[in-house]
Amino acid sequence: MSVTEEITPVHDVETPPGALIVEPEVRHAAEMWRVARDSKTLDVNSSYAYLVYCRDFARTSRVAVIDGRVVGFVIGHVRPESPHHLFVWQIAVDESARGKGLAGRLLDELFGAVAASDDVHSVETTITDDNEASQKLFASFAKRWQKAPITVDPLFEPAHFPDGHDAEKLYEIGPIFVLDDGIADDARELVATEP
Ligand SMILES: CC(C)(COP(=O)(O)OP(=O)(O)OC[C@H]1O[C@@H](n2cnc3c(N)ncnc32)[C@H](O)[C@@H]1OP(=O)(O)O)[C@@H](O)C(=O)NCCC(=O)NCCS
């Protein structure tokens, strides 16, 4: 069994039939921008930003595709200053595909793959206080991954933003030790030696 196959959440989530979760390619970027825009919740980055993520951070991002159409995405990166942390910048699912476990599956597949191939054992994201759907999504992710601990701390305050943006709190989920195997032991060792 490959390491990737071993790293799976305790509970699988039900997802819409036919949904493919894949690494994004440059050709997906315009549709990712559209999903972000239509969410009416996310900050809409420039279309160029999604192109850069598709080109440079595809390994730590995913798109959900149904019938050839992008209906959801997650973009993230391993933090250069903290290689054990996968930072999830944005996740969104088209309204038509919500409530079917798709966002959960995007996170599960992304984290499972990145934890298997990198030194990543924790997820970071930022959430505003009014985004209950996002809070529930990450709480549910933590529960599936061995009831991983979640810490919440201030990160970006309104004064950091030039445009009246709400505060973004930092949610850290982990460390997640998947199995009593080599990877889990490595991760334990790394945490023990972290400053
Ligand atoms: C947040 C979002 C990605 C969730 O997508 P989704 O595919 O519907 O989520 P899932 O079906 O995988 O649900 C995951 C969990 O979150 C919960 N959840 C999802 N939407 C919810 C809502 N509106 N209110 C309360 N809980 C919600 C689900 O009940 C589920 O919990 P469970 O596993 O305990 O049952 C989607 O609502 C969205 O795109 N919102 C706009 C963009 C956004 O706010 N993104 C997050 C900030 S980056």
The ligand as an SDF file (V2000), in Angstrom:
LIG
                    3D

 48 50  0  0  0  0  0  0  0  0999 V2000
  -18.1940   27.0700    2.9520 C   0  0  0  0  0  0  0  0  0  0  0  0
  -18.5050   26.2450    1.7140 C   0  0  0  0  0  0  0  0  0  0  0  0
  -17.1980   26.0570    0.9360 C   0  0  0  0  0  0  0  0  0  0  0  0
  -19.0560   24.8640    2.1530 C   0  0  0  0  0  0  0  0  0  0  0  0
  -19.2240   24.0420    0.9740 O   0  0  0  0  0  0  0  0  0  0  0  0
  -20.1180   22.7030    0.9940 P   0  0  0  0  0  0  0  0  0  0  0  0
  -19.6630   21.8280   -0.1130 O   0  0  0  0  0  0  0  0  0  0  0  0
  -21.5440   23.0500    1.0400 O   0  0  0  0  0  0  0  0  0  0  0  0
  -19.6950   22.0820    2.4110 O   0  0  0  0  0  0  0  0  0  0  0  0
  -19.8780   20.5580    2.8650 P   0  0  0  0  0  0  0  0  0  0  0  0
  -21.1580   20.0180    2.2860 O   0  0  0  0  0  0  0  0  0  0  0  0
  -18.6450   19.8010    2.5780 O   0  0  0  0  0  0  0  0  0  0  0  0
  -20.0820   20.7090    4.4290 O   0  0  0  0  0  0  0  0  0  0  0  0
  -19.0020   20.5950    5.3490 C   0  0  0  0  0  0  0  0  0  0  0  0
  -19.5400   20.8240    6.7640 C   0  0  0  0  0  0  0  0  0  0  0  0
  -19.8830   22.2190    6.9250 O   0  0  0  0  0  0  0  0  0  0  0  0
  -21.2430   22.3490    7.2940 C   0  0  0  0  0  0  0  0  0  0  0  0
  -21.8150   23.4790    6.5580 N   0  0  0  0  0  0  0  0  0  0  0  0
  -21.6620   23.7420    5.2480 C   0  0  0  0  0  0  0  0  0  0  0  0
  -22.3510   24.8650    4.9280 N   0  0  0  0  0  0  0  0  0  0  0  0
  -22.9360   25.2920    6.0670 C   0  0  0  0  0  0  0  0  0  0  0  0
  -23.7690   26.3980    6.3850 C   0  0  0  0  0  0  0  0  0  0  0  0
  -24.1420   27.2870    5.4480 N   0  0  0  0  0  0  0  0  0  0  0  0
  -24.1740   26.5670    7.6620 N   0  0  0  0  0  0  0  0  0  0  0  0
  -23.7980   25.6750    8.6270 C   0  0  0  0  0  0  0  0  0  0  0  0
  -23.0100   24.5960    8.3700 N   0  0  0  0  0  0  0  0  0  0  0  0
  -22.5920   24.4030    7.1210 C   0  0  0  0  0  0  0  0  0  0  0  0
  -21.9080   21.0500    6.8630 C   0  0  0  0  0  0  0  0  0  0  0  0
  -23.0610   20.7600    7.6310 O   0  0  0  0  0  0  0  0  0  0  0  0
  -20.8050   20.0380    7.0750 C   0  0  0  0  0  0  0  0  0  0  0  0
  -20.7280   19.6810    8.4310 O   0  0  0  0  0  0  0  0  0  0  0  0
  -20.8610   18.1240    8.8610 P   0  0  0  0  0  0  0  0  0  0  0  0
  -19.7480   17.4100    8.1260 O   0  0  0  0  0  0  0  0  0  0  0  0
  -20.6720   18.1660   10.3400 O   0  0  0  0  0  0  0  0  0  0  0  0
  -22.2120   17.6870    8.4050 O   0  0  0  0  0  0  0  0  0  0  0  0
  -19.5810   26.9230    0.8120 C   0  0  0  0  0  0  0  0  0  0  0  0
  -20.7100   27.2450    1.6160 O   0  0  0  0  0  0  0  0  0  0  0  0
  -19.0750   28.1930    0.1520 C   0  0  0  0  0  0  0  0  0  0  0  0
  -18.5130   28.1370   -0.9490 O   0  0  0  0  0  0  0  0  0  0  0  0
  -19.2800   29.3730    0.7950 N   0  0  0  0  0  0  0  0  0  0  0  0
  -18.8260   30.6380    0.2060 C   0  0  0  0  0  0  0  0  0  0  0  0
  -17.3160   30.7740    0.2440 C   0  0  0  0  0  0  0  0  0  0  0  0
  -16.7410   30.6840    1.6410 C   0  0  0  0  0  0  0  0  0  0  0  0
  -17.2790   31.2560    2.5920 O   0  0  0  0  0  0  0  0  0  0  0  0
  -15.6230   29.9530    1.7870 N   0  0  0  0  0  0  0  0  0  0  0  0
  -14.9470   29.7520    3.0630 C   0  0  0  0  0  0  0  0  0  0  0  0
  -13.9920   30.8510    3.3930 C   0  0  0  0  0  0  0  0  0  0  0  0
  -12.4580   30.7420    2.4970 S   0  0  0  0  0  0  0  0  0  0  0  0
  1  2  1  0
  2  3  1  0
  2  4  1  0
  2 36  1  0
  4  5  1  0
  5  6  1  0
  6  7  2  0
  6  8  1  0
  6  9  1  0
  9 10  1  0
 10 11  2  0
 10 12  1  0
 10 13  1  0
 13 14  1  0
 14 15  1  0
 15 16  1  0
 15 30  1  0
 16 17  1  0
 17 18  1  0
 17 28  1  0
 18 19  1  0
 18 27  1  0
 19 20  2  0
 20 21  1  0
 21 22  1  0
 21 27  2  0
 22 23  1  0
 22 24  2  0
 24 25  1  0
 25 26  2  0
 26 27  1  0
 28 29  1  0
 28 30  1  0
 30 31  1  0
 31 32  1  0
 32 33  2  0
 32 34  1  0
 32 35  1  0
 36 37  1  0
 36 38  1  0
 38 39  2  0
 38 40  1  0
 40 41  1  0
 41 42  1  0
 42 43  1  0
 43 44  2  0
 43 45  1  0
 45 46  1  0
 46 47  1  0
 47 48  1  0
M  END
$$$$
